[in-house]
């Protein structure tokens, strides 16, 4: 994993999405809905819901919206029923792509995802066609733009927290855990005074794919097209983006 900064890619995408507040709120709403649906409405015991709510609040999502989606998920408020679906396929140049969606109309969503791939030089595959190329990991970012966080100190604290791997990316430390240990690691690091810039249980590529300038542009267009769908929750890929 060393040498590949997932954080830099996240920052690029977040900057590009700043103008899409409506869609960002919609995705937060779905994250909250599914976390509450799976683990209940207690933020104290449901780590996934707690993380989803914290992310929503960081993007200034109103508390009423947050509460409404928790109630919808737990059956105390009428609303649409959502279904989780995962699509796998290849983008331009053979980049592996996994798309997680949450939809109340799977036929509409399937057509949208298929069109996005076809329009941008990719193709959908069967379930399992690319997922073996990724590992499920807890991912934590601690920013260090000012260089104030000593590498030896954070390494020791990370090991005590059960972190498996830590990568110094100059402006940030990227930490990787087993999925089941993610929340415990976050809590331990927070208790030791570290501010978590980003954190989630996600898919990490085993290897990265470099593309020509032309194919990378097509791949970024594919990502943009997928992100325009209100049903898309997450997009994972193994593209090594150029600087």
Residue, then its C-alpha position, 0 to 999 in steps of 0.5 A: x500500500x505504501x506509495x499510493x495515497x488514497x487520501x490525496x485522491x479523496x481530497x481531489x474528489x471532495x474538492x470537485x464535489x463541493x458544489x453538489x451539496x444537494x447530492x451530498x446530503x442525499x448520500x448522507x441520508x442513505x448512509x444514515x438510513x442503511x446504518x440505522x436499518x442494520x444496527x438500530x438507532x442507538x448511536x452509542x452502540x451502533x458505530x456505523x450510524x455514529x460515523x454516518x451522522x458525524x460525516x453528515x454533520x461535518x457537511x452541515x446536514x440539518x439535524x431534522x434530516x438526520x433524525x428523519x432518516x433514522x426514523x424511516x430506517x427503524x420503521x417509525x416514519x413512512x418512506x421508501x424501502x431501499x435495497x443495497x446492490x453492488x456492481x462490478x466491472x472494468x473501466x477504460x484500460x482495464x481498471x477494476x471498478x466496484x460500485x455500491x448503490x442504495x436504491x428504491x428502484x433497481x431497474x432504473x439504477x441498473x440501466x443508469x450504471x450500465x449506461x455510465x460504463x458503456x458511455x465511458x469505455x467500460x463494461x460491467x462484469x459478473x459478481x466477483x469479477x473484480x472484487x478479489x482484487x480488493x481487501x476490506x480494511x479499516x482506513x483512518x487519516x490523521x493530517x500532518x500538514x504542519x509536521x507537528x505529529x512525530x512519526x515514532x510517536x504516532x506509530x507507537x500509538x497506532x500499534x497500541x490501537x491495533x493498527x496493522x499498517x501506517x503510511x507517512x504521506x508527508x502531509x498525512x498519516x494513513x492507517x489501516x486496520x482489520x474491519x472489526x478493529x476499526x472503531x476501537x482504533x478510532x476511539x483509542x487514537x481519539x482518546x490519545x488526542x489525535x484528530x481523525x480527518x477521515x475514516x471508514x471501513x472500505x475496499x483497498x486495491x491490492x495493486x494499482x493500474x496506471x493509464x495513459x493520459x487519454x484513458x485516465x481522462x475517460x476513467x475520470x469521466x466514468x467516475x463523474x458520470x457514476x457520481x451524478x447518480x443519486x443512487x450511487x453510494x461508493x465507488x472503488x477502483x484501482x486507478x493510480x491517478x497522476x498528479 
